[in-house]
């Protein structure tokens, strides 16, 4: 899953260098123009293996060079069939998948059922050490191919996957999961060609996908060039000749280059420029809702934050944060105060429930002070909010949150920021369970389901449950929701699970984050999808 720590402000080092691929078509008939646009970007954390990419920079490229069984509508976020001709089930546990005929990879190889099954088996296997392996954990046999720590891997393939024809395969899950088909637009579930397995190192240097673009060249720390693939068989052909993704380690520099005419697109307008951006760009500035939620997480493995009464302390801290003032003064309304633990992009029909947090997300200094006192006070008398200081505007908002808490509690030293030098060190300390107080957290949805905002973060021992919170009632409700065949009933049950998160204040919701972007006069039809990523293939270049 894509933690918000992996989102657009997290720029990481790539693990391997790609070279020229020459695996795609040229600029000729790809769209309305053969012109190429340039866009700000950051080196991906890992090579472009679909099951090994869980941050946005690499994810942007995967979304351009791969197509899976499903694709998320760039406006609504709804999961729609792409390579899937049909995904059928009678019990929400056994699925029969038929893929469309006529699809190929950019090297001419047909996309078959085996292309999916082999890719999923590779992604799930422990020996391949793929970061997104847990996406396959619902499939029967996952415990054998990816056992718990200390156990020996006893199988190389998932017993729940069977190829039944050139274009058909079956999936058996270990438990009912009614919305499983809707998860299959996530890049981890992309198909892979035989070249990936037959000469893996060569594929890493020359990635071959089946999307509207192919990688033309990549120089780490400088630029990745993608070009439209003329023979792309899908309905969403690129409307431009290609995209040059230019690496920036400072989004202020990217913004300056945009204004100077040296860059066409910036998809992360820096907070320091938000007060000027309307005057600078006018209608060429986008500020649209995205499936991103920022929170403060807690280390439940630290007994100081897991003692009786701490739920009141957490609620008190939440009530001490003036979300409205912070989002307006620092983020200039590119953030919206959160009132639940999901995102407005889901829509109320998808599980978003505005106001679910109730009074616990409303600023009230007197009530905040009362709750903290009733809960036994702050551990050690002080809250230290940990964050990484190398990217984004985290210091600004952490200082603002602490100022709000200090004012509410009438204590200038009640809250302080605790900066960690780099994102890598910050994540390492979280992974090693070294947090001694609340820490910056958040979530960028992998797919537009309420399940994706709750289960990965709060289910016992879930993959992204960094604070190690655990509640049996919550787990039981999630299990019930996943097994429910009626979508409306499933969503309602997930909302009941969210109420458990609220009643315990498992994490403090801060604000929903919008996607922001600015673009040059050369471009038209620029949009951000619900994941806050530009819809590159629909951009036209004059």
C-alpha positions, 0 to 999 in steps of 0.5 A: 500500500502507498503510505503517505510517506511514500507520496509525492513529497518522498523522493527516494534513491533508485535501486537499479539504472535503466538504459534505453529500451527502444521497445516502443513506437515513436511520436507519430500517430500516438495522439493529437500531436507528436510533441513531448511534454516535460514533468517534475518527478523523483527517482523511484525507490526500486526498479520498475517491477510492479510488485516491488513498487509502493511509492508514487514516483515509481507508481506514476511510471507503472501506470503509464507502461502497464495495464491490468485487469481493471483500470480506475476511472481518472475522474470517478476512481471507479474500477472498470474493466481493462484487460478483463473480459469478465471476472465471475464469482458465485461465492465471493471466494472463487473467481473465474477470470477471462481476459480480452483477446488481442492484447500484447506487450510492447515487444509483440508477445501476447498477454495471456492468462499465464502472464497474470498468474506467473506475475502474481506468483512471482510477486507473492514469493518470499524469495523474491522479496517484493514489497507488495507481496501482501497484496496477494495474501488473500489468495489461497496458499500465500502462507506457504509461498510467503510464510511468517518470520522464521518459517520455511517457504514450502511452495513456489506458487500459490495453490489458489491460482490455476491457468485454465486456458490461454485467456482464462484462469481461476482464483481461490481466496483463503476467505471471502472478499467481495470487493476483490475484483476492484483491487485488481487495478493496482499495479502489483497485479499487472501482467508480465511478459516471459522476458521478465522471467527468462532474463530478469536482469535484462528486463530490469534494464529494458522494462517491457510493459503493455501500456500506452507508453514505453520507457525510452531512456533513464539516467538516474538523478536526471530524467526518464523519457517515455514515448507513446507506443504506436501499436498500443491496443487499448482505448486510452491511447496517448494523446501526446508523443511522450513524457520526459520525467525530470528529476527534482529534489526540491519542488521549489526549483521545479516550480521556478522552472515552470514559471521560467518556461523550462518545465511543462508540468509540476504535480506538487506545488510547494506550500511556500508558493501556494499564496502566489500560485493563483496569480502566477498561473491562473486557470493553469493551477489545479487543486482537486480532492485526492485519496490522501489522508494525513494522520498522527499515529501512536506507538502502541508497543510503548506502554506509556502510550498503551496504558489505561486512560490513554484513549482520553489523552489521544482524544484530548490531543485531537481536540487541541488541534485547530485543523481549520486554522492550520489548513487555511494559513499554511496550506491555503485550503489545499487541505481540508480538516478531516472528520473521518478516517477515509477520504471524500473521494470515496463519496458517501456511497463508497464509505466516506462518512463526513462527521463520523469523528464528531466532537473528537475532531472539533477544536475545543481548548477547554475540553482538550485540557480536561480530557488530557487531565482525566486520562492521566496527563501526557507521558513524561509531561510532553508530546514529541511529534516525530517527522522527517525533515528532508522533504515536504513542508512537514516542519511547518505543519508540525510546528503549527500543530504543536503551537495549537496543542501548547495554546490549548493546554496552556503549556509552552512545552507540552508539544515539540517537533522531533525532526529526523534527518532523512526519510529513510532514517525516519522509516527505519525507526518506525519499522524498528519500533523506535517511536516514543510518541506520536509520529507523522503518518498518513495514507494514499489509497491504492484503490478507491475502497473503504477497506483500503483506508482501514484494514492495512492500517488498523487490522492486527499485524496488518502490513502498514499498521506501523503503531501495532494497534490491535482491537479484536472488535475491529478485526471481527468487523473487517472480516465480516465486511470482507465476507459480505456479498452485498456491497452496501452492507459491506460498506456499512460494516466497514463504517462500524469498524471505523467507529471502533477506530474513532472510539479508541482514537487509534490515530488522530485524523488531521486533514484530507490532502488535495492534489495540486498541479501547475502547467505551462501554456503549451498544455491542455486537457490537464487533469489529476486523477483521484490518486493525485497523479496527472492523467498523462495519456490525455494531456495534449501538447501544442 
